């Protein structure tokens, strides 16, 4: 069963996964997915750098590569503020 999470929860999960180096390969994902939208938001809000994300215009799938992702000071602050 699907579990809906808030954007804040999705960001917290994404940033925790980056911190723990869980991304070992690039992924092809649905650009309508929460994961893709969360990565886009993290880039837009300057929480992460060194992320490669494909423009999905006209495509069913888009590439996302978080292997080299790095935290900005804002990303570190977000993670510290939202850690349990």
mmCIF file of the N, C-alpha and C atoms, coordinates in Angstrom:
data_MODEL
# 
_entry.id   MODEL 
# 
loop_
_atom_site.group_PDB 
_atom_site.id 
_atom_site.type_symbol 
_atom_site.label_atom_id 
_atom_site.label_alt_id 
_atom_site.label_comp_id 
_atom_site.label_asym_id 
_atom_site.label_entity_id 
_atom_site.label_seq_id 
_atom_site.pdbx_PDB_ins_code 
_atom_site.Cartn_x 
_atom_site.Cartn_y 
_atom_site.Cartn_z 
_atom_site.occupancy 
_atom_site.B_iso_or_equiv 
_atom_site.pdbx_formal_charge 
_atom_site.auth_seq_id 
_atom_site.auth_comp_id 
_atom_site.auth_asym_id 
_atom_site.auth_atom_id 
_atom_site.pdbx_PDB_model_num 
ATOM 1   N N  . UNK A 1 1  ? 0.839  -1.175 0.000   1.00 0.00 ? 1  UNK A N  1 
ATOM 2   C CA . UNK A 1 1  ? 0.000  0.000  0.000   1.00 0.00 ? 1  UNK A CA 1 
ATOM 3   C C  . UNK A 1 1  ? 0.889  1.246  0.000   1.00 0.00 ? 1  UNK A C  1 
ATOM 4   N N  . UNK A 1 2  ? 0.515  2.222  -0.766  1.00 0.00 ? 2  UNK A N  1 
ATOM 5   C CA . UNK A 1 2  ? 1.284  3.462  -0.855  1.00 0.00 ? 2  UNK A CA 1 
ATOM 6   C C  . UNK A 1 2  ? 1.164  4.244  0.444   1.00 0.00 ? 2  UNK A C  1 
ATOM 7   N N  . UNK A 1 3  ? 2.227  4.930  0.766   1.00 0.00 ? 3  UNK A N  1 
ATOM 8   C CA . UNK A 1 3  ? 2.244  5.761  1.966   1.00 0.00 ? 3  UNK A CA 1 
ATOM 9   C C  . UNK A 1 3  ? 2.576  7.183  1.534   1.00 0.00 ? 3  UNK A C  1 
ATOM 10  N N  . UNK A 1 4  ? 1.665  8.085  1.742   1.00 0.00 ? 4  UNK A N  1 
ATOM 11  C CA . UNK A 1 4  ? 1.896  9.474  1.367   1.00 0.00 ? 4  UNK A CA 1 
ATOM 12  C C  . UNK A 1 4  ? 2.692  10.170 2.456   1.00 0.00 ? 4  UNK A C  1 
ATOM 13  N N  . UNK A 1 5  ? 3.710  10.900 2.032   1.00 0.00 ? 5  UNK A N  1 
ATOM 14  C CA . UNK A 1 5  ? 4.534  11.646 2.977   1.00 0.00 ? 5  UNK A CA 1 
ATOM 15  C C  . UNK A 1 5  ? 4.542  13.109 2.566   1.00 0.00 ? 5  UNK A C  1 
ATOM 16  N N  . UNK A 1 6  ? 4.839  13.963 3.519   1.00 0.00 ? 6  UNK A N  1 
ATOM 17  C CA . UNK A 1 6  ? 4.934  15.387 3.225   1.00 0.00 ? 6  UNK A CA 1 
ATOM 18  C C  . UNK A 1 6  ? 6.255  15.668 2.514   1.00 0.00 ? 6  UNK A C  1 
ATOM 19  N N  . UNK A 1 7  ? 6.349  16.837 1.916   1.00 0.00 ? 7  UNK A N  1 
ATOM 20  C CA . UNK A 1 7  ? 7.597  17.238 1.268   1.00 0.00 ? 7  UNK A CA 1 
ATOM 21  C C  . UNK A 1 7  ? 8.729  17.288 2.291   1.00 0.00 ? 7  UNK A C  1 
ATOM 22  N N  . UNK A 1 8  ? 8.438  17.764 3.486   1.00 0.00 ? 8  UNK A N  1 
ATOM 23  C CA . UNK A 1 8  ? 9.458  17.824 4.536   1.00 0.00 ? 8  UNK A CA 1 
ATOM 24  C C  . UNK A 1 8  ? 9.973  16.428 4.868   1.00 0.00 ? 8  UNK A C  1 
ATOM 25  N N  . UNK A 1 9  ? 9.069  15.457 4.987   1.00 0.00 ? 9  UNK A N  1 
ATOM 26  C CA . UNK A 1 9  ? 9.479  14.079 5.266   1.00 0.00 ? 9  UNK A CA 1 
ATOM 27  C C  . UNK A 1 9  ? 10.287 13.501 4.108   1.00 0.00 ? 9  UNK A C  1 
ATOM 28  N N  . UNK A 1 10 ? 9.871  13.797 2.891   1.00 0.00 ? 10 UNK A N  1 
ATOM 29  C CA . UNK A 1 10 ? 10.594 13.310 1.716   1.00 0.00 ? 10 UNK A CA 1 
ATOM 30  C C  . UNK A 1 10 ? 11.994 13.918 1.659   1.00 0.00 ? 10 UNK A C  1 
ATOM 31  N N  . UNK A 1 11 ? 12.105 15.216 1.950   1.00 0.00 ? 11 UNK A N  1 
ATOM 32  C CA . UNK A 1 11 ? 13.417 15.876 1.976   1.00 0.00 ? 11 UNK A CA 1 
ATOM 33  C C  . UNK A 1 11 ? 14.304 15.275 3.054   1.00 0.00 ? 11 UNK A C  1 
ATOM 34  N N  . UNK A 1 12 ? 13.738 15.049 4.212   1.00 0.00 ? 12 UNK A N  1 
ATOM 35  C CA . UNK A 1 12 ? 14.496 14.459 5.310   1.00 0.00 ? 12 UNK A CA 1 
ATOM 36  C C  . UNK A 1 12 ? 15.033 13.086 4.901   1.00 0.00 ? 12 UNK A C  1 
ATOM 37  N N  . UNK A 1 13 ? 14.200 12.279 4.267   1.00 0.00 ? 13 UNK A N  1 
ATOM 38  C CA . UNK A 1 13 ? 14.640 10.967 3.804   1.00 0.00 ? 13 UNK A CA 1 
ATOM 39  C C  . UNK A 1 13 ? 15.723 11.057 2.742   1.00 0.00 ? 13 UNK A C  1 
ATOM 40  N N  . UNK A 1 14 ? 15.536 11.958 1.775   1.00 0.00 ? 14 UNK A N  1 
ATOM 41  C CA . UNK A 1 14 ? 16.528 12.146 0.718   1.00 0.00 ? 14 UNK A CA 1 
ATOM 42  C C  . UNK A 1 14 ? 17.867 12.585 1.297   1.00 0.00 ? 14 UNK A C  1 
ATOM 43  N N  . UNK A 1 15 ? 17.846 13.591 2.161   1.00 0.00 ? 15 UNK A N  1 
ATOM 44  C CA . UNK A 1 15 ? 19.091 14.107 2.729   1.00 0.00 ? 15 UNK A CA 1 
ATOM 45  C C  . UNK A 1 15 ? 19.761 13.074 3.631   1.00 0.00 ? 15 UNK A C  1 
ATOM 46  N N  . UNK A 1 16 ? 18.984 12.300 4.369   1.00 0.00 ? 16 UNK A N  1 
ATOM 47  C CA . UNK A 1 16 ? 19.563 11.217 5.170   1.00 0.00 ? 16 UNK A CA 1 
ATOM 48  C C  . UNK A 1 16 ? 20.241 10.187 4.274   1.00 0.00 ? 16 UNK A C  1 
ATOM 49  N N  . UNK A 1 17 ? 19.608 9.842  3.160   1.00 0.00 ? 17 UNK A N  1 
ATOM 50  C CA . UNK A 1 17 ? 20.202 8.880  2.231   1.00 0.00 ? 17 UNK A CA 1 
ATOM 51  C C  . UNK A 1 17 ? 21.486 9.421  1.610   1.00 0.00 ? 17 UNK A C  1 
ATOM 52  N N  . UNK A 1 18 ? 21.521 10.713 1.287   1.00 0.00 ? 18 UNK A N  1 
ATOM 53  C CA . UNK A 1 18 ? 22.749 11.333 0.764   1.00 0.00 ? 18 UNK A CA 1 
ATOM 54  C C  . UNK A 1 18 ? 23.833 11.290 1.838   1.00 0.00 ? 18 UNK A C  1 
ATOM 55  N N  . UNK A 1 19 ? 23.478 11.630 3.068   1.00 0.00 ? 19 UNK A N  1 
ATOM 56  C CA . UNK A 1 19 ? 24.451 11.639 4.167   1.00 0.00 ? 19 UNK A CA 1 
ATOM 57  C C  . UNK A 1 19 ? 25.051 10.253 4.394   1.00 0.00 ? 19 UNK A C  1 
ATOM 58  N N  . UNK A 1 20 ? 24.251 9.220  4.174   1.00 0.00 ? 20 UNK A N  1 
ATOM 59  C CA . UNK A 1 20 ? 24.714 7.850  4.393   1.00 0.00 ? 20 UNK A CA 1 
ATOM 60  C C  . UNK A 1 20 ? 25.264 7.204  3.118   1.00 0.00 ? 20 UNK A C  1 
ATOM 61  N N  . UNK A 1 21 ? 25.403 8.008  2.057   1.00 0.00 ? 21 UNK A N  1 
ATOM 62  C CA . UNK A 1 21 ? 25.985 7.552  0.783   1.00 0.00 ? 21 UNK A CA 1 
ATOM 63  C C  . UNK A 1 21 ? 25.252 6.331  0.217   1.00 0.00 ? 21 UNK A C  1 
ATOM 64  N N  . UNK A 1 22 ? 23.933 6.407  0.181   1.00 0.00 ? 22 UNK A N  1 
ATOM 65  C CA . UNK A 1 22 ? 23.123 5.292  -0.314  1.00 0.00 ? 22 UNK A CA 1 
ATOM 66  C C  . UNK A 1 22 ? 22.957 5.282  -1.830  1.00 0.00 ? 22 UNK A C  1 
ATOM 67  N N  . UNK A 1 23 ? 23.458 6.291  -2.519  1.00 0.00 ? 23 UNK A N  1 
ATOM 68  C CA . UNK A 1 23 ? 23.276 6.362  -3.970  1.00 0.00 ? 23 UNK A CA 1 
ATOM 69  C C  . UNK A 1 23 ? 24.560 5.926  -4.662  1.00 0.00 ? 23 UNK A C  1 
ATOM 70  N N  . UNK A 1 24 ? 24.532 4.712  -5.219  1.00 0.00 ? 24 UNK A N  1 
ATOM 71  C CA . UNK A 1 24 ? 25.718 4.135  -5.846  1.00 0.00 ? 24 UNK A CA 1 
ATOM 72  C C  . UNK A 1 24 ? 25.631 4.095  -7.361  1.00 0.00 ? 24 UNK A C  1 
ATOM 73  N N  . UNK A 1 25 ? 24.492 4.502  -7.903  1.00 0.00 ? 25 UNK A N  1 
ATOM 74  C CA . UNK A 1 25 ? 24.324 4.547  -9.357  1.00 0.00 ? 25 UNK A CA 1 
ATOM 75  C C  . UNK A 1 25 ? 23.242 5.556  -9.706  1.00 0.00 ? 25 UNK A C  1 
ATOM 76  N N  . UNK A 1 26 ? 23.274 6.005  -10.955 1.00 0.00 ? 26 UNK A N  1 
ATOM 77  C CA . UNK A 1 26 ? 22.231 6.910  -11.443 1.00 0.00 ? 26 UNK A CA 1 
ATOM 78  C C  . UNK A 1 26 ? 20.945 6.106  -11.614 1.00 0.00 ? 26 UNK A C  1 
ATOM 79  N N  . UNK A 1 27 ? 19.832 6.801  -11.601 1.00 0.00 ? 27 UNK A N  1 
ATOM 80  C CA . UNK A 1 27 ? 18.529 6.140  -11.725 1.00 0.00 ? 27 UNK A CA 1 
ATOM 81  C C  . UNK A 1 27 ? 17.703 6.792  -12.817 1.00 0.00 ? 27 UNK A C  1 
ATOM 82  N N  . UNK A 1 28 ? 16.879 6.011  -13.459 1.00 0.00 ? 28 UNK A N  1 
ATOM 83  C CA . UNK A 1 28 ? 15.868 6.497  -14.390 1.00 0.00 ? 28 UNK A CA 1 
ATOM 84  C C  . UNK A 1 28 ? 14.543 6.421  -13.645 1.00 0.00 ? 28 UNK A C  1 
ATOM 85  N N  . UNK A 1 29 ? 13.908 7.562  -13.447 1.00 0.00 ? 29 UNK A N  1 
ATOM 86  C CA . UNK A 1 29 ? 12.668 7.564  -12.674 1.00 0.00 ? 29 UNK A CA 1 
ATOM 87  C C  . UNK A 1 29 ? 11.588 8.380  -13.371 1.00 0.00 ? 29 UNK A C  1 
ATOM 88  N N  . UNK A 1 30 ? 10.381 8.164  -12.941 1.00 0.00 ? 30 UNK A N  1 
ATOM 89  C CA . UNK A 1 30 ? 9.231  8.895  -13.449 1.00 0.00 ? 30 UNK A CA 1 
ATOM 90  C C  . UNK A 1 30 ? 9.322  10.344 -12.964 1.00 0.00 ? 30 UNK A C  1 
ATOM 91  N N  . UNK A 1 31 ? 9.288  11.314 -13.876 1.00 0.00 ? 31 UNK A N  1 
ATOM 92  C CA . UNK A 1 31 ? 9.386  12.714 -13.461 1.00 0.00 ? 31 UNK A CA 1 
ATOM 93  C C  . UNK A 1 31 ? 8.180  13.203 -12.660 1.00 0.00 ? 31 UNK A C  1 
ATOM 94  N N  . UNK A 1 32 ? 7.105  12.433 -12.635 1.00 0.00 ? 32 UNK A N  1 
ATOM 95  C CA . UNK A 1 32 ? 5.946  12.791 -11.816 1.00 0.00 ? 32 UNK A CA 1 
ATOM 96  C C  . UNK A 1 32 ? 6.035  12.218 -10.405 1.00 0.00 ? 32 UNK A C  1 
ATOM 97  N N  . UNK A 1 33 ? 7.083  11.453 -10.136 1.00 0.00 ? 33 UNK A N  1 
ATOM 98  C CA . UNK A 1 33 ? 7.212  10.808 -8.831  1.00 0.00 ? 33 UNK A CA 1 
ATOM 99  C C  . UNK A 1 33 ? 7.610  11.805 -7.750  1.00 0.00 ? 33 UNK A C  1 
ATOM 100 N N  . UNK A 1 34 ? 7.283  11.458 -6.526  1.00 0.00 ? 34 UNK A N  1 
ATOM 101 C CA . UNK A 1 34 ? 7.650  12.285 -5.370  1.00 0.00 ? 34 UNK A CA 1 
ATOM 102 C C  . UNK A 1 34 ? 9.174  12.384 -5.257  1.00 0.00 ? 34 UNK A C  1 
ATOM 103 N N  . UNK A 1 35 ? 9.875  11.293 -5.573  1.00 0.00 ? 35 UNK A N  1 
ATOM 104 C CA . UNK A 1 35 ? 11.335 11.307 -5.486  1.00 0.00 ? 35 UNK A CA 1 
ATOM 105 C C  . UNK A 1 35 ? 11.928 12.355 -6.430  1.00 0.00 ? 35 UNK A C  1 
ATOM 106 N N  . UNK A 1 36 ? 11.494 12.348 -7.682  1.00 0.00 ? 36 UNK A N  1 
ATOM 107 C CA . UNK A 1 36 ? 11.999 13.320 -8.658  1.00 0.00 ? 36 UNK A CA 1 
ATOM 108 C C  . UNK A 1 36 ? 11.684 14.744 -8.201  1.00 0.00 ? 36 UNK A C  1 
ATOM 109 N N  . UNK A 1 37 ? 10.462 14.978 -7.767  1.00 0.00 ? 37 UNK A N  1 
ATOM 110 C CA . UNK A 1 37 ? 10.054 16.311 -7.326  1.00 0.00 ? 37 UNK A CA 1 
ATOM 111 C C  . UNK A 1 37 ? 10.833 16.755 -6.090  1.00 0.00 ? 37 UNK A C  1 
ATOM 112 N N  . UNK A 1 38 ? 11.152 15.819 -5.207  1.00 0.00 ? 38 UNK A N  1 
ATOM 113 C CA . UNK A 1 38 ? 11.924 16.144 -4.006  1.00 0.00 ? 38 UNK A CA 1 
ATOM 114 C C  . UNK A 1 38 ? 13.353 16.529 -4.374  1.00 0.00 ? 38 UNK A C  1 
ATOM 115 N N  . UNK A 1 39 ? 13.953 15.793 -5.305  1.00 0.00 ? 39 UNK A N  1 
ATOM 116 C CA . UNK A 1 39 ? 15.308 16.132 -5.757  1.00 0.00 ? 39 UNK A CA 1 
ATOM 117 C C  . UNK A 1 39 ? 15.303 17.516 -6.408  1.00 0.00 ? 39 UNK A C  1 
ATOM 118 N N  . UNK A 1 40 ? 14.322 17.775 -7.264  1.00 0.00 ? 40 UNK A N  1 
ATOM 119 C CA . UNK A 1 40 ? 14.209 19.102 -7.890  1.00 0.00 ? 40 UNK A CA 1 
ATOM 120 C C  . UNK A 1 40 ? 14.106 20.200 -6.838  1.00 0.00 ? 40 UNK A C  1 
ATOM 121 N N  . UNK A 1 41 ? 13.286 19.983 -5.833  1.00 0.00 ? 41 UNK A N  1 
ATOM 122 C CA . UNK A 1 41 ? 13.089 20.968 -4.769  1.00 0.00 ? 41 UNK A CA 1 
ATOM 123 C C  . UNK A 1 41 ? 14.397 21.192 -4.001  1.00 0.00 ? 41 UNK A C  1 
ATOM 124 N N  . UNK A 1 42 ? 15.114 20.119 -3.695  1.00 0.00 ? 42 UNK A N  1 
ATOM 125 C CA . UNK A 1 42 ? 16.379 20.231 -2.965  1.00 0.00 ? 42 UNK A CA 1 
ATOM 126 C C  . UNK A 1 42 ? 17.397 21.049 -3.753  1.00 0.00 ? 42 UNK A C  1 
ATOM 127 N N  . UNK A 1 43 ? 17.396 20.902 -5.065  1.00 0.00 ? 43 UNK A N  1 
ATOM 128 C CA . UNK A 1 43 ? 18.296 21.691 -5.913  1.00 0.00 ? 43 UNK A CA 1 
ATOM 129 C C  . UNK A 1 43 ? 17.842 23.145 -5.944  1.00 0.00 ? 43 UNK A C  1 
ATOM 130 N N  . UNK A 1 44 ? 16.556 23.356 -6.171  1.00 0.00 ? 44 UNK A N  1 
ATOM 131 C CA . UNK A 1 44 ? 16.000 24.712 -6.260  1.00 0.00 ? 44 UNK A CA 1 
ATOM 132 C C  . UNK A 1 44 ? 16.233 25.501 -4.971  1.00 0.00 ? 44 UNK A C  1 
ATOM 133 N N  . UNK A 1 45 ? 16.080 24.839 -3.825  1.00 0.00 ? 45 UNK A N  1 
ATOM 134 C CA . UNK A 1 45 ? 16.253 25.500 -2.529  1.00 0.00 ? 45 UNK A CA 1 
ATOM 135 C C  . UNK A 1 45 ? 17.705 25.490 -2.065  1.00 0.00 ? 45 UNK A C  1 
ATOM 136 N N  . UNK A 1 46 ? 18.594 25.021 -2.946  1.00 0.00 ? 46 UNK A N  1 
ATOM 137 C CA . UNK A 1 46 ? 20.037 24.999 -2.695  1.00 0.00 ? 46 UNK A CA 1 
ATOM 138 C C  . UNK A 1 46 ? 20.395 24.240 -1.419  1.00 0.00 ? 46 UNK A C  1 
ATOM 139 N N  . UNK A 1 47 ? 19.801 23.055 -1.282  1.00 0.00 ? 47 UNK A N  1 
ATOM 140 C CA . UNK A 1 47 ? 20.133 22.168 -0.175  1.00 0.00 ? 47 UNK A CA 1 
ATOM 141 C C  . UNK A 1 47 ? 21.222 21.179 -0.577  1.00 0.00 ? 47 UNK A C  1 
ATOM 142 N N  . UNK A 1 48 ? 21.309 20.896 -1.894  1.00 0.00 ? 48 UNK A N  1 
ATOM 143 C CA . UNK A 1 48 ? 22.305 19.973 -2.436  1.00 0.00 ? 48 UNK A CA 1 
ATOM 144 C C  . UNK A 1 48 ? 22.977 20.581 -3.659  1.00 0.00 ? 48 UNK A C  1 
ATOM 145 N N  . UNK A 1 49 ? 24.233 20.207 -3.866  1.00 0.00 ? 49 UNK A N  1 
ATOM 146 C CA . UNK A 1 49 ? 24.952 20.554 -5.090  1.00 0.00 ? 49 UNK A CA 1 
ATOM 147 C C  . UNK A 1 49 ? 25.486 19.255 -5.694  1.00 0.00 ? 49 UNK A C  1 
ATOM 148 N N  . UNK A 1 50 ? 26.059 19.360 -6.876  1.00 0.00 ? 50 UNK A N  1 
ATOM 149 C CA . UNK A 1 50 ? 26.672 18.229 -7.586  1.00 0.00 ? 50 UNK A CA 1 
ATOM 150 C C  . UNK A 1 50 ? 25.668 17.109 -7.861  1.00 0.00 ? 50 UNK A C  1 
ATOM 151 N N  . UNK A 1 51 ? 24.446 17.504 -8.163  1.00 0.00 ? 51 UNK A N  1 
ATOM 152 C CA . UNK A 1 51 ? 23.391 16.557 -8.527  1.00 0.00 ? 51 UNK A CA 1 
ATOM 153 C C  . UNK A 1 51 ? 23.131 16.713 -10.021 1.00 0.00 ? 51 UNK A C  1 
ATOM 154 N N  . UNK A 1 52 ? 23.045 15.605 -10.725 1.00 0.00 ? 52 UNK A N  1 
ATOM 155 C CA . UNK A 1 52 ? 22.694 15.633 -12.139 1.00 0.00 ? 52 UNK A CA 1 
ATOM 156 C C  . UNK A 1 52 ? 21.249 15.178 -12.264 1.00 0.00 ? 52 UNK A C  1 
ATOM 157 N N  . UNK A 1 53 ? 20.433 16.032 -12.900 1.00 0.00 ? 53 UNK A N  1 
ATOM 158 C CA . UNK A 1 53 ? 19.022 15.702 -13.077 1.00 0.00 ? 53 UNK A CA 1 
ATOM 159 C C  . UNK A 1 53 ? 18.626 16.085 -14.494 1.00 0.00 ? 53 UNK A C  1 
ATOM 160 N N  . UNK A 1 54 ? 18.030 15.149 -15.208 1.00 0.00 ? 54 UNK A N  1 
ATOM 161 C CA . UNK A 1 54 ? 17.619 15.370 -16.594 1.00 0.00 ? 54 UNK A CA 1 
ATOM 162 C C  . UNK A 1 54 ? 16.318 16.151 -16.664 1.00 0.00 ? 54 UNK A C  1 
ATOM 163 N N  . UNK A 1 55 ? 16.217 16.979 -17.691 1.00 0.00 ? 55 UNK A N  1 
ATOM 164 C CA . UNK A 1 55 ? 14.948 17.634 -17.995 1.00 0.00 ? 55 UNK A CA 1 
ATOM 165 C C  . UNK A 1 55 ? 14.051 16.586 -18.642 1.00 0.00 ? 55 UNK A C  1 
ATOM 166 N N  . UNK A 1 56 ? 12.903 16.323 -18.054 1.00 0.00 ? 56 UNK A N  1 
ATOM 167 C CA . UNK A 1 56 ? 12.062 15.240 -18.563 1.00 0.00 ? 56 UNK A CA 1 
ATOM 168 C C  . UNK A 1 56 ? 11.146 15.628 -19.716 1.00 0.00 ? 56 UNK A C  1 
ATOM 169 N N  . UNK A 1 57 ? 11.275 16.833 -20.222 1.00 0.00 ? 57 UNK A N  1 
ATOM 170 C CA . UNK A 1 57 ? 10.360 17.316 -21.262 1.00 0.00 ? 57 UNK A CA 1 
ATOM 171 C C  . UNK A 1 57 ? 10.244 16.298 -22.392 1.00 0.00 ? 57 UNK A C  1 
ATOM 172 N N  . UNK A 1 58 ? 9.048  15.799 -22.601 1.00 0.00 ? 58 UNK A N  1 
ATOM 173 C CA . UNK A 1 58 ? 8.782  14.863 -23.681 1.00 0.00 ? 58 UNK A CA 1 
ATOM 174 C C  . UNK A 1 58 ? 9.253  13.444 -23.418 1.00 0.00 ? 58 UNK A C  1 
ATOM 175 N N  . UNK A 1 59 ? 9.647  13.137 -22.198 1.00 0.00 ? 59 UNK A N  1 
ATOM 176 C CA . UNK A 1 59 ? 10.144 11.799 -21.868 1.00 0.00 ? 59 UNK A CA 1 
ATOM 177 C C  . UNK A 1 59 ? 9.291  11.179 -20.763 1.00 0.00 ? 59 UNK A C  1 
ATOM 178 N N  . UNK A 1 60 ? 9.194  9.876  -20.800 1.00 0.00 ? 60 UNK A N  1 
ATOM 179 C CA . UNK A 1 60 ? 8.466  9.159  -19.749 1.00 0.00 ? 60 UNK A CA 1 
ATOM 180 C C  . UNK A 1 60 ? 9.337  8.954  -18.514 1.00 0.00 ? 60 UNK A C  1 
ATOM 181 N N  . UNK A 1 61 ? 10.664 8.931  -18.710 1.00 0.00 ? 61 UNK A N  1 
ATOM 182 C CA . UNK A 1 61 ? 11.606 8.720  -17.612 1.00 0.00 ? 61 UNK A CA 1 
ATOM 183 C C  . UNK A 1 61 ? 12.694 9.787  -17.688 1.00 0.00 ? 61 UNK A C  1 
ATOM 184 N N  . UNK A 1 62 ? 13.266 10.104 -16.528 1.00 0.00 ? 62 UNK A N  1 
ATOM 185 C CA . UNK A 1 62 ? 14.331 11.102 -16.468 1.00 0.00 ? 62 UNK A CA 1 
ATOM 186 C C  . UNK A 1 62 ? 15.445 10.580 -15.566 1.00 0.00 ? 62 UNK A C  1 
ATOM 187 N N  . UNK A 1 63 ? 16.676 10.905 -15.923 1.00 0.00 ? 63 UNK A N  1 
ATOM 188 C CA . UNK A 1 63 ? 17.820 10.466 -15.136 1.00 0.00 ? 63 UNK A CA 1 
ATOM 189 C C  . UNK A 1 63 ? 18.067 11.367 -13.941 1.00 0.00 ? 63 UNK A C  1 
ATOM 190 N N  . UNK A 1 64 ? 18.390 10.735 -12.817 1.00 0.00 ? 64 UNK A N  1 
ATOM 191 C CA . UNK A 1 64 ? 18.776 11.444 -11.599 1.00 0.00 ? 64 UNK A CA 1 
ATOM 192 C C  . UNK A 1 64 ? 20.028 10.757 -11.080 1.00 0.00 ? 64 UNK A C  1 
ATOM 193 N N  . UNK A 1 65 ? 21.079 11.545 -10.863 1.00 0.00 ? 65 UNK A N  1 
ATOM 194 C CA . UNK A 1 65 ? 22.339 10.992 -10.366 1.00 0.00 ? 65 UNK A CA 1 
ATOM 195 C C  . UNK A 1 65 ? 22.746 11.745 -9.103  1.00 0.00 ? 65 UNK A C  1 
ATOM 196 N N  . UNK A 1 66 ? 22.711 11.049 -7.979  1.00 0.00 ? 66 UNK A N  1 
ATOM 197 C CA . UNK A 1 66 ? 23.041 11.636 -6.676  1.00 0.00 ? 66 UNK A CA 1 
ATOM 198 C C  . UNK A 1 66 ? 24.357 11.091 -6.111  1.00 0.00 ? 66 UNK A C  1 
ATOM 199 N N  . UNK A 1 67 ? 25.126 10.387 -6.931  1.00 0.00 ? 67 UNK A N  1 
ATOM 200 C CA . UNK A 1 67 ? 26.372 9.784  -6.430  1.00 0.00 ? 67 UNK A CA 1 
ATOM 201 C C  . UNK A 1 67 ? 27.349 10.816 -5.895  1.00 0.00 ? 67 UNK A C  1 
ATOM 202 N N  . UNK A 1 68 ? 27.418 11.982 -6.520  1.00 0.00 ? 68 UNK A N  1 
ATOM 203 C CA . UNK A 1 68 ? 28.375 13.012 -6.107  1.00 0.00 ? 68 UNK A CA 1 
ATOM 204 C C  . UNK A 1 68 ? 27.714 14.126 -5.294  1.00 0.00 ? 68 UNK A C  1 
ATOM 205 N N  . UNK A 1 69 ? 26.472 13.927 -4.895  1.00 0.00 ? 69 UNK A N  1 
ATOM 206 C CA . UNK A 1 69 ? 25.721 14.979 -4.189  1.00 0.00 ? 69 UNK A CA 1 
ATOM 207 C C  . UNK A 1 69 ? 26.448 15.433 -2.927  1.00 0.00 ? 69 UNK A C  1 
ATOM 208 N N  . UNK A 1 70 ? 26.444 16.742 -2.733  1.00 0.00 ? 70 UNK A N  1 
ATOM 209 C CA . UNK A 1 70 ? 27.069 17.360 -1.566  1.00 0.00 ? 70 UNK A CA 1 
ATOM 210 C C  . UNK A 1 70 ? 26.070 18.295 -0.903  1.00 0.00 ? 70 UNK A C  1 
ATOM 211 N N  . UNK A 1 71 ? 26.152 18.395 0.411   1.00 0.00 ? 71 UNK A N  1 
ATOM 212 C CA . UNK A 1 71 ? 25.298 19.326 1.140   1.00 0.00 ? 71 UNK A CA 1 
ATOM 213 C C  . UNK A 1 71 ? 25.814 20.745 1.024   1.00 0.00 ? 71 UNK A C  1 
ATOM 214 N N  . UNK A 1 72 ? 24.899 21.678 0.902   1.00 0.00 ? 72 UNK A N  1 
ATOM 215 C CA . UNK A 1 72 ? 25.230 23.088 1.081   1.00 0.00 ? 72 UNK A CA 1 
ATOM 216 C C  . UNK A 1 72 ? 25.064 23.372 2.570   1.00 0.00 ? 72 UNK A C  1 
ATOM 217 N N  . UNK A 1 73 ? 25.405 24.572 2.991   1.00 0.00 ? 73 UNK A N  1 
ATOM 218 C CA . UNK A 1 73 ? 25.179 24.916 4.399   1.00 0.00 ? 73 UNK A CA 1 
ATOM 219 C C  . UNK A 1 73 ? 23.686 24.847 4.715   1.00 0.00 ? 73 UNK A C  1 
ATOM 220 N N  . UNK A 1 74 ? 22.847 25.233 3.750   1.00 0.00 ? 74 UNK A N  1 
ATOM 221 C CA . UNK A 1 74 ? 21.398 25.143 3.941   1.00 0.00 ? 74 UNK A CA 1 
ATOM 222 C C  . UNK A 1 74 ? 20.928 23.705 4.087   1.00 0.00 ? 74 UNK A C  1 
ATOM 223 N N  . UNK A 1 75 ? 21.517 22.806 3.330   1.00 0.00 ? 75 UNK A N  1 
ATOM 224 C CA . UNK A 1 75 ? 21.171 21.391 3.431   1.00 0.00 ? 75 UNK A CA 1 
ATOM 225 C C  . UNK A 1 75 ? 21.568 20.809 4.777   1.00 0.00 ? 75 UNK A C  1 
ATOM 226 N N  . UNK A 1 76 ? 22.756 21.183 5.255   1.00 0.00 ? 76 UNK A N  1 
ATOM 227 C CA . UNK A 1 76 ? 23.207 20.723 6.575   1.00 0.00 ? 76 UNK A CA 1 
ATOM 228 C C  . UNK A 1 76 ? 22.284 21.249 7.667   1.00 0.00 ? 76 UNK A C  1 
ATOM 229 N N  . UNK A 1 77 ? 21.891 22.514 7.529   1.00 0.00 ? 77 UNK A N  1 
ATOM 230 C CA . UNK A 1 77 ? 21.004 23.125 8.523   1.00 0.00 ? 77 UNK A CA 1 
ATOM 231 C C  . UNK A 1 77 ? 19.638 22.442 8.509   1.00 0.00 ? 77 UNK A C  1 
ATOM 232 N N  . UNK A 1 78 ? 19.097 22.194 7.312   1.00 0.00 ? 78 UNK A N  1 
ATOM 233 C CA . UNK A 1 78 ? 17.800 21.524 7.204   1.00 0.00 ? 78 UNK A CA 1 
ATOM 234 C C  . UNK A 1 78 ? 17.858 20.163 7.880   1.00 0.00 ? 78 UNK A C  1 
ATOM 235 N N  . UNK A 1 79 ? 18.890 19.395 7.584   1.00 0.00 ? 79 UNK A N  1 
ATOM 236 C CA . UNK A 1 79 ? 19.007 18.051 8.140   1.00 0.00 ? 79 UNK A CA 1 
ATOM 237 C C  . UNK A 1 79 ? 19.149 18.096 9.662   1.00 0.00 ? 79 UNK A C  1 
ATOM 238 N N  . UNK A 1 80 ? 19.946 19.026 10.168  1.00 0.00 ? 80 UNK A N  1 
ATOM 239 C CA . UNK A 1 80 ? 20.118 19.149 11.618  1.00 0.00 ? 80 UNK A CA 1 
ATOM 240 C C  . UNK A 1 80 ? 18.813 19.550 12.301  1.00 0.00 ? 80 UNK A C  1 
ATOM 241 N N  . UNK A 1 81 ? 18.067 20.428 11.658  1.00 0.00 ? 81 UNK A N  1 
ATOM 242 C CA . UNK A 1 81 ? 16.811 20.917 12.220  1.00 0.00 ? 81 UNK A CA 1 
ATOM 243 C C  . UNK A 1 81 ? 15.733 19.842 12.209  1.00 0.00 ? 81 UNK A C  1 
ATOM 244 N N  . UNK A 1 82 ? 15.744 18.974 11.204  1.00 0.00 ? 82 UNK A N  1 
ATOM 245 C CA . UNK A 1 82 ? 14.670 17.995 11.032  1.00 0.00 ? 82 UNK A CA 1 
ATOM 246 C C  . UNK A 1 82 ? 15.065 16.572 11.404  1.00 0.00 ? 82 UNK A C  1 
ATOM 247 N N  . UNK A 1 83 ? 16.202 16.394 12.027  1.00 0.00 ? 83 UNK A N  1 
ATOM 248 C CA . UNK A 1 83 ? 16.599 15.053 12.464  1.00 0.00 ? 83 UNK A CA 1 
ATOM 249 C C  . UNK A 1 83 ? 15.899 14.712 13.768  1.00 0.00 ? 83 UNK A C  1 
ATOM 250 N N  . UNK A 1 84 ? 15.584 13.453 13.896  1.00 0.00 ? 84 UNK A N  1 
ATOM 251 C CA . UNK A 1 84 ? 14.876 13.005 15.108  1.00 0.00 ? 84 UNK A CA 1 
ATOM 252 C C  . UNK A 1 84 ? 15.835 12.819 16.262  1.00 0.00 ? 84 UNK A C  1 
# 
